Amino acid sequence: MHEPQMIPIGDRVKIYRRGKKGTWTASYWFDGDHRRISLKTTNQKVANRRATDLAAQLNDGTHRPIPKGMTIVNAIERYLTFLQTERRARKTIVRYRGELETFRDFCNGRRIWNLGQIKLSVFDDFRRFRLESVSERTLYHEGIVCKQFLKWCMSRQLLASNPLHDLKLTKPARTDKSVLSFENVANVLGRCSGQRRAMLAVLAFSGMRSGELSHLRAEDVDLEGRWFHVVSREGFETKTRQSRKIPIHPALLPLLAEYRPAQGEWFFSAGLSERYPAGGQPINTKKLNERFQVTMRKVKLPTGRAAGGFTLHSLRHFFETYCINSGIPQRVVDTWLGHRSDRSMASVYYHLSDKESQRFMGSLPFELPA
């Protein structure tokens, strides 16, 4: 077997033909390791140019080789570990994992295992494939997550080049959503009783997220001072990782005063089950949403995001809309809801006092159905 003819390019790179097609390959040393990469051409002039660029990168220290054996699955795990170190919310990490593993499975189905095999055309095929089963907004979010992932891989020198670097994704326009009226909410609450009535009433008349409701502790509900304390605790962080407090509307006080929390850590807790015979677990927000939608259908209201209907989160939309339409300033409502997206100077200088917060909440014409 003949040794391939090695052609030196500068003092650090040599090129030679390899394989049946005679594809030009570069041979060089980097960080004490011998490396070999395909120049992906059978044209010697093109190979010379690419090898010259490689030699220049080696000389000026900008060469970023793909680590040996860096698979997509390993890169995903490293990225998710990074997000955990950055203390990203658990729900965010769970969603990112699902979306990245979906992309990984698609690549594996195309016999693409390593980061360096990912091409823009592969990503285009992935998006066409996903469009058959997800909404445009979900497709956009998956694309953004993949772009962030590959950008991070580049920053950690796990990729020689980012195939999605110049890709621009168009964010889908928001569609106007229907909002529950006070009559709708009253009809739903009128069909509920006990703990479920109390939970839905708190969501509708405070605007807190269902996850925040599930993590309310007994000491977080101050009936005497009339405050809900939404506390971001380790392992039970709020979406913004910030704590806040929301005034308890006078209409909720009699309902909450009659409610007797079960023994345990949580103000609202799940019932007894085979898995937890002693109870005391946080409520399952998914089951609460399912039961809420059952009640919604009983009062002839559409349900489910896929059908453009209402979900448990619609109570938060109702609260904001009802507050604004009742004359409550937007900044006050944002403070109650825990919105942090406003970057204006007013978000820095404005301060909502406890007295004014209680006054605004008390002015809302909420009332519970008999």
C-alpha positions, 0 to 999 in steps of 0.5 A: 500500500502506497503512502499518500503524497503529502503536500505542505501548506505553510509549516503546520499543515499538509494535505493529501488525497484520501478515499476512492473519490480522492477528497483532499484532507488536511493533516496537522497538529493541535494542542499536542494531538494529531488531527485530520479533517476533510477539506470537502473538495476534490479540486486542489486549488480549492483545497490549497485555499482552505488549507491556507486558511487553516494554517493562518488560523493555527498561527494566529490562535483562532482555530477552533476544532471540533472536540473528538467524539462530541455528540449531540446528546453529550452537548445537550447535557452540557448545555442543560447543566450550564443552565442549571448553574445559571439558576434558570427556572426548572420549568424552563430547563424541562421545556428546553430539554424536551425541545432539544431532545426532539431535535436530537431524535430527528437528527439521529433519524437522519444518521446525524450523531455529532454536532459537526454534522448539523447543517442548515439544510438539516435544520430546515428539514426539521422545521418542515417536519415539526410544522405538521404537528405544532403551532407556528409559535411553538415552531418559532420557540423551538428554533430560538432554543436550537439557535441558543444551543448552537451559539453556546456550543460555539462559545465553548469551542464545541463547534468549528462553525455555527450553521445557524449563525446567519439564520433569521427567524420571523416571530409569528404575530400575536393573535387577539385572544378572547378574554373571559367576562366577569359573568363567565367567571361568576358562572364558573365559580357558581358551579364550584364548591369547597377548595376548588371554588376557593382556588379558582376565586383566588386566581381570578381575583388576584391574577397570580399564576397557578404554579404560584397558587400551588406553592402558597404556604399557610404563612403566605396568606395574611388575612389580618393584613389582607396580603397574599405573599408570593414568595420565590423559594429555592426549588419553588421559584416564581417565573421571574425569581422575584417575590411580591405581594398582592392585596387580598380583595375584600370579596375573598376574605369571607371565603378564605376565612371559612376555608381550613387548610389541611395539615401540612406545608401548603395552604392549598394541598392535594387530597389523599391518593395511593401514592400519597396516602397521608396527603399534604402534597402541592396541588396538581395544576394540570388536574386543576386545569382539566377540571376547570375546563370541564366546568367551562364546557358545562357553561358552554364556553370553548376550552383548550389552546389548540381550539383557541379556547380558554384554560386556567391561565385565562383567569390571569388574562381576565384579571388584567383586563378587568383591572385595566377596564376598571381604571386601575393603572397599568403599572399597578396591575403589572406590580400585582402580576409580577411582570418584569418586561418593562424597561422604561425609567418609570419601572425604576422610579415608580413605587406602589405603597402598601396603602395605595395598593390596598386602595386600588384593589379595594376599588375593584367591583369583584363579588362572589356568586351566591 
